[in-house]
Amino acid sequence: MISRLIRLCAVVLFLALPVAAEEAQGPDYDAWSKAATAAEETVAEAAASDDQLIALRAEMVKWRTAFTTAQTANADPIETVKNQIAALGDPPAEGTAEDPAIADRRKQLTDALAKLQAPGIAAGEAASRADGIVRNIDKIQRDRQADKLLRLSPSPLNPVNWTETGSMLYWMSRWIYDETEWRFQQPVNINNMRNNAPLIAALVAVSAFLMLRGSRWMMALARLVLGKLALRGSSLVTGFVSIGQVVLPVVGALLLTNALRLTTLFGPIVMQFYVLLPALMFGLLAMWWLGNRIFPPNEGAPSALGFSSDGAAEGRLHVLMLGLAAVLHALVTEWIAPRAEDFLGGSGRIAADKARQIAENAEAALTVVEALLVLFAGIALFRLGQLIRRQLRLLQAQSEDAVFRMNLMRGVATIVIIVGVVAPVLALVGYIAAANALVWPTILTLALIALIAVLQNYFAEVYYVVTRSETRGEALVPVLIGLLLTLAAVPVGALIWGVRPEQLSDLWFEFLSGFQVGGVKISPGVFLTFVVIFVIGYTVTRLLQGALRSTILPKTSLDRGGQNAIVAGAGYAGIFLAALLAISIAGINLGSLAIVAGALSVGVGFGLQTIVQNFVSGIILLVERPISEGDWINVGGQQGIVRAISVRATRIETFDRSEVVIPNATLISGTVTNLTKTNKNGRVTVKVGVAYGTDTRRVVAILKEIGEGHPLVMLNPAPAVLFTEMAADSLNFELRVILSDVNFGSSVQTELNHQIIERFTAEGIEIPFAQRDVWLRNPETLALAMRATVPEEETERAAPVPQPEPSEAAPPSVLSDNDGEEEEEKERR
C-alpha cells in the first residue's frame, strides 16, 4: 500500500512537470547508436533485473522524446521551399522540354528540400528504433508480471509452513531485542538521550496527547458545530472539521518518530518501523474516516452514497477491518519481507545453519502470514458487498431515481463479493501473488470510489451554500464536478491495478502529441485553440445580436418579423464564421477529410433530407416573411398565434393556450391562412332568427344600428344586414361587420349578441325556437310492458289492467309536429 502511494505521488509530480524545451543542438547520433546497441543486447538476453529494465526504459524514452522533437526541425523552411517549388508549376510531361532557367531553379529547390528534410528523416528512423526497444522492454516486464501472478507458492495449508512462520517471527523479535539491548548499553546513547531529554519529553507528551485525544477533540468540535451553530452549510463545516480526526493523530505519530530518533536508543530496524508508523496510521484512520462518511454514526447525518442508517455500524466495522488488513499487509511487504533474508543471520545468538535455514524458508513463512491477511480481508469484502447490495435494495424501494448509479454500485458490490470468495481460495491453494493482486487493489479501489463520492458531496454542499439554493437536489454543476473527479481518478485507479508509472507517462506523452483522425492530427493544444477561438467568436456573435435586437433595429422602420429575421441571420453567419476562423487558426487541415465527407454526404443526405428541407424552409420564411411572430394563422387545421420561427420549425400558440410545433416545410408547401399579415381587419358574422309576422325591415334597421354602434366596427365598409332565409321555424338574418382588429372578434360577437337580445326584448320582437308535440299511440301496450318489470307482490296490489290480444299489441311510437292522424291513416290503409 505504501509503495503504491509513493508511486502515485511520483506519477502526479511527473505529470505536473512541464515538458522540457527542445535543445538547441540536434541529438548525438553516435552516442545514440552505442546506447541503442547496448540496449538491444540487454533486451535480447532478458537477464536484467526489473530495476535495470526500468532504468533502461527511461533512458530509451528520453532518446525517443529527443528524436520526436527533432522531427519537427526545419518545419518552416521546408514549408517555404515546398511553396517555392509549387510556384514553379507542375513538372513538364515526359518528352517535353522545360525552360533551362526554371529547370535549374527546380533542381536547386529540390536539393535544398532534400537537405532540409534529412535531419527529420534521420530523427524519425531513430525514434522508431527507440520505440521498438521500449516496446520490447514492456513485453519482458509484462511476461515477468504474468509469470509472477501464476507462480505457485508454498501452500499455507501445510502445517510445516506454520512452524517456519513461528520460527521466523521468533528470531526476528530476538534480533530486534538484541539490537535494542545493545544500544541501551552504550553510554553515548544514554548521554544523547539525557541531552535531548526536555525536547524528547515535550515531543512524546504532545504526540501522545494528539494520538489519544486529538480524534475526540475533533469529534466534540464537530458535534458543537452541528448542534449549536445554526448556520447554512453546517454539514460542510463539520465535514472539514472531521478531517482533523485523521490529521492530528498522524501529526502525533510524526512527532513520536522524531522523539524516538533523538533518543538514539533504537536500531535501524526499529526506527524503520517508526518511520512507517505515520503512513500506516494515516491509512488506517483514512479508511475509518471514509467509513464514517459512507456509513454515518449519527442518525441524521447524510451518507455520501445515500445509504440509510440500517446496518451502518456493521458497515463501519467492515471498512475498519479492510483498513486494518491493508495496513498489516503494507507492514509485511514494506518492513518484514525486504529484510527477512538480511537481518535473520545477523544475531550472534543464531547459529549459521539455523539462520540459513530460516532465510531459505522465509517465502513459506511469509506466505502463511499473507494468506491469513487475505482471508481476513476476504471475509470483510464479502460481508461489505452483501451490505451494499442490501442498502441498494432499500434505496430502490424508496425511490426509482438514479437508476444508472444504483446499477453501477450493484455491479461493484457483486465484484467485491466475488473477490471476497476467490482471493482467499487462491491464497490457500498457494497462488498468493494472484490473491494479493486481487484483494488489495479491490480495497484501494473501494476507498477511491468512496473518496470521489465524499468530494462530490462536499462540492455539492459548497454549491448549495454559495448559490443559496432552496433545495439540496443534484444540480448540474456538482454532477459535472463529480464527472471531472472520476476522470481524474482514472490514472490513480490504473496505478492501483498494476499499471506502471512509466506506462502512464507514455500515454500522457502520446495524448499531448495528438492522434490522427482521417489524416487530420488532433492534439490537446489544437483542440484548446479551436475551443477558445470559437468561444470568442460565439460571444462576439451573441453581443452583436444583442446590440441589433435592443439598440439598432428598434430605431429602424422594419417590423418585428424583419428584425427577428436579421438577428437570426446574423447569428447563423456569426457562428459559421467563428467555426471557420477557429479551424483556420488551430491549423486543422480539412482537405484530407474531403473524401470522407463526400462519402458520408450521400448517406447523410438520405437520412437528414427532412431536416435539411425544414432548415431551408426556415431560411425562406425568415427571408420572405410570409408569416411573422404575432400573426394569426390557420394551417393544417391548427389555428393560433405565431410565437417563434426557428430554422427547423415554427411554434404557434392556440387559443386554448397549448403550443403546436409545425415543421417549416409544411408552411412552405401547404396552404396557410394569415389573418393578420397585411392588416388586422376581419369580418364577424352574427346570425339571428325572428318569428313569423315580425316587421323584417324593422329588424334590418335595428341590426344595422347595433352594428354601427360598436366602437370596433368599421363604418367603411359599413355593416351589412342580410335577410337570408325563411325557415320552417323562423325568419333568419345575418349581421356582417368588419372589425378594425379581428383579434377581438370573439368578444365583439358576444357583445353584439347581448345588444341584440336587449333591443329585441325592448322592441317586442320574438326570437322563436323549435317546438315539438309528443303523442303516444296504444298506451295499454306501454302499461303492459311496465307491468312486466314490476315485482309479483307489487303486481297483486296494483289495479287490473285490460290485457289486449297478442295480435293487437304494437310497439309505442312517437309522433311529432301533429302528424299522428296521418300516421294512423297510413296504418289503416
Salt bridges, closest charged atoms under 4 A:
GLU40 OE2 - ARG129 NE 2.99
ASP50 OD1 - ARG144 NH1 2.88
GLU98 OE2 - ARG106 NH2 2.85
ASP111 OD2 - LYS107 NZ 3.19
ASP131 OD1 - ARG64 NH1 2.70
ASP131 OD2 - ARG135 NH1 2.02
ASP138 OD1 - ARG57 NE 2.56
ASP138 OD1 - ARG500 NH2 3.21
ASP143 OD2 - LYS139 NZ 3.25
ASP178 OD1 - ARG349 NE 3.44
GLU181 OE1 - ARG349 NH2 3.75
GLU314 OE2 - HIS318 NE2 3.11
GLU314 OE2 - ARG383 NH2 2.57
GLU314 OE1 - ARG390 NH2 3.46
GLU363 OE2 - ARG151 NH1 2.41
GLU461 OE2 - ARG472 NH2 3.17
GLU474 OE2 - ARG405 NH1 3.59
GLU502 OE2 - ARG500 NE 2.90
ASP506 OD2 - ARG57 NH2 2.17
ASP506 OD1 - ARG64 NH2 3.08
ASP559 OD1 - ARG625 NH1 2.93
GLU629 OE1 - ARG560 NH2 3.53
GLU653 OE1 - ARG643 NE 2.67
GLU653 OE2 - ARG657 NH1 2.94
GLU659 OE2 - ARG651 NH1 2.89
GLU705 OE1 - ARG759 NH2 3.52
GLU734 OE1 - ARG736 NH2 2.80
GLU763 OE2 - ARG698 NH2 3.10
GLU763 OE2 - ARG759 NH2 3.84
ASP817 OD1 - ARG772 NH1 3.70
GLU824 OE1 - ARG828 NH1 3.92
GLU825 OE1 - ARG828 NH2 2.51
GLU825 OE2 - ARG829 NE 3.47
GLU827 OE1 - ARG777 NH1 2.38
